[in-house]
Amino acid sequence: MTDLAALEAAWSERRSKRAFRPEPIERGTLDRLFEAVQHAPSWCNVQPWRVTITMPPVTGELAGALQAAARSGLPHPEIAFPLEYPSPYREHRIACGAALYTAMGVAREDKAGRYDAWLRNYALFDAPHLAVVSCDRRLGPYAYVDVGVWLGFVVTAAAALGIDTCPMASIAAYPEPLRARLPIAESDVILFGLVLGHGDDAAPANACRTTREPAAKNVAFVGV
Ligand SMILES: Cc1cc2nc3c(=O)[nH]c(=O)nc-3n(C[C@H](O)[C@H](O)[C@H](O)COP(=O)(O)O)c2cc1C
């Protein structure tokens, strides 16, 4: 078993990247990554993650279509996004946005700057690959939990391979460009995307750092 200190170091060093260099990841490396994370656990071992991964030039074509959709229509994800974040989630969300906008040099009152930063999601941050992650809707919320577990494995394993990532619920807001171009089953619901590539270390967005609460805020013990 890997020792916890090595795992924790890998987890604490990993960051979502939001600006990528254009060079693609070799197909063999992507195969290695997605083969390794098949070890993720799931309820009754149903392994419900369904993943479509784009390679260039398809990624760029999809980014063009997503940006057009985002510019011209309101978000309409297949699973409703939260409308409100009650406390303390609201404060976490605000701090997360502030960290990103500060890194990017976008002022809070700069509406145009914030809109442009939001649109960068739909340019897929110029990443060479997008994984669109879906799940059979007939399985319901516990299978979505399974897919979340798998996502945790993916971002960690990618980091171990020197691959940068950013999970992206934002792309689920515009399902049509995804369904028009990718083989996503009718019975599936699109959950989120995940961009993969090599982050541009010089890009301001990649200087963004988020923080975490101590575990006592999330975890309670009862009894002795
Ligand atoms: C399911 C999921 C969806 C996410 N969607 C987006 C997204 O659409 N756009 C984005 O910039 N970041 C997205 N993120 C990244 C989070 O903002 C990021 O994980 C969080 O702020 C913690 O920062 P870190 O990943 O750098 O540790 C998403 C993360 C998860 C797990």
The ligand as a Tripos MOL2 file, in Angstrom:
@<TRIPOS>MOLECULE
LIG
   31    33     1     0     0
SMALL
NO_CHARGES

@<TRIPOS>ATOM
      1 C1        -17.6010   18.3010  -10.2810 C.3       1 LIG1
      2 C2        -16.7110   19.5280  -10.4600 C.ar      1 LIG1
      3 C3        -17.0720   20.4760  -11.3980 C.ar      1 LIG1
      4 C4        -16.2580   21.6000  -11.6040 C.ar      1 LIG1
      5 N1        -16.5960   22.5070  -12.5810 N.ar      1 LIG1
      6 C5        -15.7660   23.5260  -12.8550 C.ar      1 LIG1
      7 C6        -16.0460   24.4000  -13.9360 C.ar      1 LIG1
      8 O1        -17.0380   24.2620  -14.6430 O.2       1 LIG1
      9 N2        -15.1560   25.4110  -14.1820 N.ar      1 LIG1
     10 C7        -14.0290   25.5770  -13.4430 C.ar      1 LIG1
     11 O2        -13.2610   26.5050  -13.7260 O.2       1 LIG1
     12 N3        -13.7330   24.7620  -12.3950 N.ar      1 LIG1
     13 C8        -14.5700   23.7350  -12.1140 C.ar      1 LIG1
     14 N4        -14.2560   22.8590  -11.1000 N.ar      1 LIG1
     15 C9        -12.9990   23.0250  -10.3450 C.3       1 LIG1
     16 C10       -13.2440   23.5800   -8.9430 C.3       1 LIG1
     17 O3        -13.5160   24.9460   -9.0120 O.3       1 LIG1
     18 C11       -11.9730   23.2890   -8.1070 C.3       1 LIG1
     19 O4        -11.7970   21.9030   -7.9900 O.3       1 LIG1
     20 C12       -12.0700   23.8950   -6.7070 C.3       1 LIG1
     21 O5        -12.1520   25.2990   -6.7470 O.3       1 LIG1
     22 C13       -10.8490   23.4980   -5.8580 C.3       1 LIG1
     23 O6         -9.6520   23.9430   -6.4940 O.3       1 LIG1
     24 P1         -8.5000   22.9290   -6.9100 P.3       1 LIG1
     25 O7         -9.1080   21.8890   -7.8410 O.co2     1 LIG1
     26 O8         -7.4720   23.7770   -7.6040 O.co2     1 LIG1
     27 O9         -7.9900   22.2830   -5.6610 O.co2     1 LIG1
     28 C14       -15.0700   21.7620  -10.8390 C.ar      1 LIG1
     29 C15       -14.7320   20.7840   -9.8950 C.ar      1 LIG1
     30 C16       -15.5300   19.6790   -9.7040 C.ar      1 LIG1
     31 C17       -15.1000   18.6190   -8.7160 C.3       1 LIG1
@<TRIPOS>BOND
     1     1     2 1
     2     2     3 ar
     3     2    30 ar
     4     3     4 ar
     5     4     5 ar
     6     4    28 ar
     7     5     6 ar
     8     6     7 ar
     9     6    13 1
    10     7     8 2
    11     7     9 ar
    12     9    10 ar
    13    10    11 2
    14    10    12 ar
    15    12    13 ar
    16    13    14 ar
    17    14    15 1
    18    14    28 ar
    19    15    16 1
    20    16    17 1
    21    16    18 1
    22    18    19 1
    23    18    20 1
    24    20    21 1
    25    20    22 1
    26    22    23 1
    27    23    24 1
    28    24    25 2
    29    24    26 1
    30    24    27 1
    31    28    29 ar
    32    29    30 ar
    33    30    31 1
@<TRIPOS>SUBSTRUCTURE
     1 LIG1         1 GROUP 0 **** ****
